[in-house]
Amino acid sequence: MLKKLIQSLRSPLRRAPNKPETPAVIPRSQHALEREQISRYALSVVDRLEKAGYQAYLVGGCVRDLLLGVEPKDFDVATNATPEQVRAEFRNARVIGRRFKLVHVHFGREIIEVATFRANHSEDDGEEDATQSARHESGRILRDNIYGNQEQDAQRRDFTINALYYDATQERILDYANGASDIRHRLIRLIGDPEQRYQEDPVRMLRAVRFAAKLDFDIEAQTAAPIQRLAPLLRDIPAPRLFDEVLKLFLGGHAERTFELLLAYDLFAPLFPASAEALARNPDYTSRLIRQALANTDTRIREGKPVTPAFLFAALLWPALPARVIYHQEQGLPPLPAMQEAAHDLTLEQCRRIAIPKRFTIPMREIWDMQERLPRRQGKRADMLLENPRFRAGYDFLLLRESAGEQTGNLGQWWTRYQELSDSQRREMIRALSLEDAKGPARKRRRGSSRKRHAPGADKPTQGTDE
């Protein structure tokens, strides 16, 4: 009894800024959202849950995007039914997650995600709550399965623009945090105290950046203020989760802008420490290469072309590789083994921070390895390289390096022309290379002696030799 009395006295003092209480109701006449814009499967899920006696609303990003005139990528539903109750209503559903239980209702290739209303965690969670929630000593929430009502659910959502609930029956929007106003003013604003919310889940800093880049919004001043100071908290986030977040950051079609914001808020270094060091050491080259790779990624996504994370990670980490290659060459390794050893070290180090799966690290390293092989074109090597399944990615990466200002002795131009010619013309190109090498043995020896300290991406140009 005394504990509850103390909690009731404390609660007004702990109320966070812009805490949602009762919603503003936006009737059909005051918004442009149409039922016809909504997935019929999402409406079906809402309808079935309501007929079973539960509350159910479309929520979050789909409501926000429809108000912005953007086609939602997916549709999410929020309900007062527990995951197990939702699962009981749908034979085509399954419960997923441990930290945050959700239900995925499958309709062929479309998935409607259903989340139970959550309540905020208090510092004085009782024993019953403690079985469903847990906090790290830093304040980070480790499990988030405390259920509540709609008002509580709105309070614990991250940004005001994501605390919008669409009532499909009455075609009205419930706005708990003035999110409609922030949409009009193009602002990303956290619900509650920013420092506390970031400590609960540091990934919210990455989400703020991602939404700002995706929607072309500004991050509201109080929401932005603690980010640089709290950026190191990302080091406590499990590496597999950061991998998922990085894919969302860079494969959403706004990677170049995202990179700019990550740098501005000191969020890039916790994700890619070696690349951040390379950026400080050689800012012009590193920035040009990464930006060009991200711009190319954005273009391919806009054109509906496939994008592989392996190429993306190869570009993000490449500027950190040359110094490590040089180190291994100084230890006596030839260029190719030095490259392979450096790539192994860098990949292992990066995977401790972001758990990049082997299905991406292996082709990433093959792309790097190809950069050392592409200069070696004499004899049958050029044709063998053309037949290599990684040739195209390696060739594209070579062009990326050249576009960033790396001097390769026109190697990219040579390979471009070689692919366009007939077999007989290709033989002439190979003979021309052999004649060039035969002109000056002394020059070849000097060039060979310089290779010991050369590494891809270093100041000296990559030259093709038959060594």
C-alpha positions in Angstrom: 0.0 0.0 0.0 2.8 2.4 1.0 4.7 1.6 -2.2 1.6 2.4 -4.4 1.1 5.7 -2.5 4.7 6.7 -3.1 4.4 5.8 -6.8 1.2 7.8 -7.2 2.9 10.9 -5.6 6.0 10.4 -7.9 4.1 10.0 -11.2 3.3 13.7 -11.9 7.0 14.6 -11.3 8.2 11.9 -13.7 5.8 12.8 -16.5 7.8 13.3 -19.7 7.3 16.3 -22.1 4.5 16.0 -24.6 3.2 12.9 -22.9 0.2 11.5 -24.8 -3.0 11.5 -22.8 -6.3 11.8 -24.7 -6.1 11.8 -28.4 -7.1 14.5 -30.9 -9.7 13.1 -33.2 -9.3 13.9 -36.9 -12.6 13.0 -38.6 -12.9 11.8 -42.2 -13.7 15.3 -43.4 -10.3 16.7 -42.2 -7.9 14.1 -43.6 -7.1 12.8 -47.1 -6.6 9.1 -46.1 -8.9 6.8 -48.1 -9.8 3.2 -47.3 -9.1 2.3 -50.9 -5.4 3.1 -50.3 -5.2 0.5 -47.6 -4.3 -3.2 -48.1 -7.4 -5.3 -48.1 -5.6 -7.8 -46.0 -4.9 -5.2 -43.3 -8.6 -4.2 -43.3 -9.5 -7.9 -43.1 -7.3 -8.4 -40.0 -8.8 -5.3 -38.3 -12.3 -6.4 -39.1 -11.9 -9.9 -37.8 -10.3 -8.7 -34.5 -13.1 -6.2 -34.0 -15.8 -8.9 -34.7 -14.0 -11.0 -32.1 -14.5 -8.2 -29.5 -11.1 -6.6 -29.6 -9.9 -3.1 -30.5 -7.8 -2.9 -33.6 -6.3 0.0 -35.5 -3.9 0.6 -38.4 -0.9 2.3 -36.8 2.4 4.0 -37.2 4.3 4.3 -40.5 1.4 3.3 -42.8 -0.8 6.1 -41.4 2.1 8.6 -41.6 3.0 7.7 -45.1 -0.6 7.8 -46.4 -1.0 11.3 -44.9 2.2 12.3 -46.8 0.9 10.8 -50.0 3.5 8.0 -50.0 2.6 4.4 -50.7 3.3 2.4 -47.5 5.8 -0.4 -47.7 3.7 -2.4 -45.3 0.7 -2.1 -43.0 0.8 -2.7 -39.2 -2.1 -3.2 -36.8 -2.2 -2.5 -33.1 -4.7 -4.2 -30.8 -5.6 -4.9 -27.2 -5.6 -8.6 -28.0 -2.5 -10.5 -26.7 -0.3 -12.3 -29.3 -1.8 -15.6 -28.2 -5.3 -14.3 -28.7 -4.4 -12.9 -32.1 -2.9 -16.2 -33.1 -6.1 -18.0 -32.0 -8.1 -15.9 -34.5 -5.9 -16.6 -37.6 -4.8 -20.0 -38.8 -2.3 -18.2 -41.1 -0.5 -16.5 -38.2 2.5 -17.1 -36.1 4.0 -15.4 -33.0 7.5 -14.1 -33.5 10.1 -12.4 -31.3 11.2 -12.7 -27.7 12.3 -9.2 -26.8 9.2 -7.8 -28.4 6.4 -10.4 -29.2 4.5 -9.8 -32.4 2.1 -11.8 -34.6 2.7 -12.1 -38.4 -0.5 -12.9 -40.3 0.4 -14.3 -43.7 -1.6 -13.7 -46.9 0.5 -15.2 -49.6 3.6 -13.0 -49.9 2.0 -10.2 -47.9 2.5 -10.1 -44.1 0.3 -8.0 -41.8 2.2 -7.4 -38.5 0.0 -7.2 -35.4 1.3 -5.8 -32.2 -0.4 -5.8 -28.8 -0.8 -2.4 -27.0 2.3 -1.9 -24.8 2.7 0.1 -21.6 5.8 2.0 -20.5 8.3 0.5 -18.1 8.6 2.1 -14.6 11.6 2.0 -12.5 9.6 0.2 -9.8 8.3 -2.7 -11.9 6.8 -5.3 -9.7 7.6 -9.0 -9.7 4.9 -9.8 -12.2 6.2 -7.2 -14.6 9.7 -8.2 -14.1 9.0 -11.6 -15.8 8.1 -9.7 -18.9 10.5 -6.8 -18.8 14.2 -6.3 -18.2 16.5 -3.4 -18.3 20.3 -3.1 -18.8 22.1 -1.0 -16.2 22.4 1.7 -18.8 18.6 2.0 -18.9 18.3 0.0 -22.2 15.1 -2.1 -22.3 16.0 -5.8 -23.0 12.5 -7.2 -23.1 9.3 -5.2 -23.9 6.3 -7.4 -23.3 4.3 -5.4 -20.8 0.8 -4.9 -22.2 -1.4 -1.9 -21.7 -4.1 0.2 -23.3 -4.1 2.4 -26.4 -3.1 5.5 -24.5 -0.2 3.8 -22.9 0.8 2.3 -26.2 0.9 5.8 -27.8 3.0 7.0 -24.9 5.7 4.4 -25.4 6.0 4.8 -29.2 9.2 6.5 -30.3 8.2 9.5 -32.5 5.1 11.6 -32.6 4.5 10.9 -36.3 4.3 7.2 -35.5 1.7 7.6 -32.7 -1.2 8.0 -35.2 -4.0 5.3 -35.1 -6.5 4.9 -38.0 -10.0 3.7 -37.0 -11.0 1.9 -40.2 -14.7 1.6 -39.1 -15.3 5.3 -38.5 -12.5 6.4 -40.9 -11.0 8.7 -38.3 -7.5 9.2 -37.0 -6.6 9.3 -33.3 -3.6 11.5 -32.7 -2.1 11.1 -29.2 1.1 13.2 -29.6 0.4 16.0 -32.0 1.9 13.9 -34.8 -0.3 15.3 -37.5 1.1 18.8 -36.8 4.7 17.5 -36.9 3.9 15.9 -40.2 2.8 19.2 -41.6 5.9 20.9 -40.2 8.1 18.0 -41.4 9.7 17.3 -38.0 11.0 14.2 -36.3 10.2 14.6 -32.6 10.6 12.0 -29.8 7.7 11.3 -27.4 8.9 11.9 -23.9 12.3 12.9 -22.6 14.9 12.3 -25.4 17.7 11.3 -23.2 15.7 8.7 -21.4 14.2 7.4 -24.6 17.6 7.0 -26.2 18.9 5.2 -23.1 15.9 2.8 -23.2 16.8 2.0 -26.8 19.9 3.6 -28.4 18.7 2.4 -31.8 16.1 5.2 -31.7 19.0 7.5 -32.6 19.4 5.5 -35.9 15.7 5.6 -36.5 15.6 9.3 -36.1 18.3 9.7 -38.8 16.6 7.1 -41.0 13.2 8.8 -40.9 14.8 12.2 -41.4 16.6 11.0 -44.5 13.6 9.0 -45.8 11.0 11.7 -45.3 13.2 14.7 -45.9 12.3 15.9 -42.4 14.4 17.8 -39.8 15.1 16.3 -36.4 13.5 18.6 -33.8 16.1 20.5 -31.7 15.4 18.8 -28.3 15.3 15.4 -30.0 18.6 16.0 -31.7 20.4 17.6 -28.7 21.6 14.4 -26.9 22.5 12.3 -29.9 26.2 13.1 -30.2 26.8 12.6 -26.5 24.8 9.3 -26.4 26.1 7.9 -29.7 28.6 5.5 -27.9 25.6 3.7 -26.4 25.2 2.0 -29.8 28.3 -0.1 -28.8 26.0 -2.0 -26.3 23.5 -3.0 -29.0 23.8 -6.7 -30.1 25.7 -7.0 -33.4 22.9 -9.0 -35.2 20.4 -6.2 -34.4 22.8 -3.5 -35.7 23.1 -5.5 -39.0 19.4 -5.3 -39.5 19.4 -1.6 -38.7 22.3 -0.8 -41.1 20.4 -2.5 -43.9 17.4 -0.3 -43.2 19.7 2.8 -43.1 21.4 2.1 -46.4 19.0 0.1 -48.5 16.0 2.4 -48.2 16.8 4.6 -51.2 18.2 7.5 -49.2 21.6 6.1 -48.3 23.7 9.2 -49.3 21.6 11.5 -47.1 21.6 9.0 -44.3 25.4 8.9 -44.4 25.6 12.7 -44.1 23.3 12.6 -41.0 25.2 9.7 -39.4 28.4 11.8 -39.7 26.7 15.0 -38.5 25.5 13.2 -35.3 28.6 11.1 -34.7 26.7 7.9 -35.3 28.9 6.5 -38.1 32.0 5.7 -35.9 30.1 3.4 -33.5 28.9 1.4 -36.5 32.0 1.4 -38.7 35.0 2.3 -36.4 37.7 1.4 -38.9 36.0 3.3 -41.7 35.7 6.3 -39.4 39.4 6.2 -38.8 40.1 6.1 -42.5 37.7 9.0 -43.0 39.7 11.0 -40.4 43.0 10.0 -42.0 42.1 10.5 -45.7 38.8 12.4 -45.7 38.6 13.5 -49.4 39.2 10.0 -50.9 37.2 8.1 -48.3 34.2 10.4 -48.4 34.2 10.4 -52.2 34.3 6.6 -52.5 31.6 6.0 -49.9 29.3 8.8 -51.1 29.6 7.5 -54.7 28.8 4.0 -53.7 25.8 5.1 -51.7 24.6 7.4 -54.6 24.9 4.4 -56.9 22.9 2.3 -54.5 20.1 4.9 -54.3 20.0 5.1 -58.1 19.7 1.3 -58.5 16.9 1.2 -55.9 15.0 4.0 -57.6 15.3 2.1 -60.9 14.1 -1.2 -59.3 17.5 -2.9 -59.9 18.9 -5.4 -57.4 21.3 -4.3 -54.7 23.6 -6.6 -52.8 24.7 -5.8 -49.3 28.1 -7.4 -50.1 29.0 -4.7 -52.5 27.7 -2.0 -50.1 29.8 -3.3 -47.2 32.8 -3.7 -49.5 32.6 0.0 -50.3 32.0 1.1 -46.7 35.1 -0.8 -45.4 37.4 -0.5 -48.4 39.1 2.8 -47.3 40.2 1.1 -44.1 41.9 -1.7 -46.0 45.1 -0.1 -47.6 46.9 0.6 -44.3 46.4 -2.9 -43.1 47.6 -4.4 -46.5 50.8 -2.2 -46.2 51.3 -3.5 -42.6 51.2 -7.1 -43.8 53.4 -6.4 -46.8 56.0 -4.9 -44.4 55.9 -8.1 -42.5 57.0 -9.9 -45.7 53.8 -11.1 -47.3 53.4 -10.7 -51.1 50.6 -8.4 -52.3 47.8 -11.0 -52.7 48.4 -12.8 -49.3 48.7 -9.4 -47.7 45.4 -8.4 -49.1 43.8 -11.6 -47.9 45.2 -11.3 -44.4 44.2 -7.7 -44.1 40.7 -8.5 -45.4 40.4 -11.3 -42.8 41.4 -8.9 -39.9 39.1 -6.1 -41.0 36.1 -8.4 -41.6 36.5 -10.0 -38.2 36.8 -6.7 -36.4 33.8 -5.3 -38.2 31.6 -8.3 -37.5 32.1 -7.8 -33.8 30.3 -4.5 -34.2 27.8 -5.4 -37.0 27.1 -9.1 -37.5 27.5 -9.3 -41.2 26.5 -12.9 -42.3 29.0 -15.0 -44.2 26.7 -14.9 -47.3 27.8 -11.3 -47.5 31.3 -11.3 -46.1 32.5 -14.0 -48.5 31.5 -12.2 -51.7 32.7 -8.9 -50.1 36.2 -10.3 -49.7 36.1 -11.8 -53.2 35.3 -8.3 -54.5 38.4 -7.0 -52.7 40.5 -9.9 -53.8 39.5 -9.2 -57.4 41.1 -5.7 -57.1 44.5 -7.3 -56.7 43.8 -9.8 -59.6 42.4 -7.4 -62.2 45.8 -5.8 -63.0 47.2 -9.2 -63.8 46.0 -9.7 -67.4 48.9 -11.4 -69.3 48.5 -14.7 -71.0 45.2 -16.4 -70.3 44.6 -14.6 -67.1 42.3 -11.9 -68.6 39.9 -14.5 -70.0 40.0 -16.6 -66.8 39.1 -13.4 -64.9 36.2 -12.7 -67.3 34.8 -16.2 -66.5 35.1 -15.6 -62.7 31.6 -15.3 -61.2 32.8 -12.3 -59.2 34.3 -10.5 -62.2 31.3 -8.2 -62.8 31.2 -7.1 -59.1 35.0 -6.7 -59.0 34.9 -4.7 -62.3 32.2 -2.4 -61.0 34.1 -1.9 -57.8 37.2 -1.0 -59.8 35.2 1.7 -61.6 33.9 3.0 -58.2 37.5 3.3 -57.0 38.4 5.3 -60.1 35.4 7.6 -59.8 36.6 8.4 -56.3 39.9 9.6 -57.8 42.0 6.5 -57.2 44.7 6.2 -59.9 44.8 2.7 -61.5 46.7 3.4 -64.8 43.4 3.4 -66.8 42.7 -0.2 -65.7 39.0 0.3 -65.7 39.1 1.7 -69.3 41.2 -1.3 -70.4 38.7 -3.8 -68.9 35.8 -1.9 -70.4 37.3 -2.1 -73.9 38.4 -5.7 -73.4 34.8 -6.9 -72.8 33.5 -5.1 -75.9 36.0 -6.6 -78.4 36.2 -9.9 -80.4 38.6 -12.7 -79.4 41.2 -11.7 -82.0 41.1 -8.1 -80.9 41.5 -9.2 -77.3 44.6 -11.1 -78.2 46.0 -7.9 -79.7 45.4 -6.1 -76.4 47.2 -8.9 -74.5 50.2 -8.8 -76.9 50.3 -5.0 -76.5 50.7 -5.5 -72.8 53.5 -8.0 -73.3 55.3 -5.5 -75.6 55.0 -2.7 -73.1 56.5 -4.9 -70.4 59.4 -6.0 -72.7 60.4 -2.4 -73.5 62.2 -1.8 -70.3 63.4 -4.5 -67.9 64.9 -1.9 -65.7 61.6 0.0 -65.4 59.9 -3.3 -64.7 62.3 -4.0 -61.9 61.8 -0.5 -60.4 58.0 -1.0 -60.6 58.2 -4.4 -59.0 60.3 -3.1 -56.1 57.7 -0.4 -55.4 55.0 -3.0 -55.0 56.1 -4.1 -51.6 54.7 -0.9 -50.1 51.8 -0.5 -52.4 48.3 -1.4 -51.4 45.0 -0.9 -53.1 43.7 2.5 -52.4 47.0 3.9 -51.3 48.5 7.0 -53.0 50.5 5.1 -55.6 48.5 3.9 -58.6 47.8 0.2 -59.1 49.8 -1.1 -62.1 49.4 -4.3 -64.0 52.4 -6.5 -64.1 53.0 -10.2 -64.8 54.6 -10.8 -61.4 
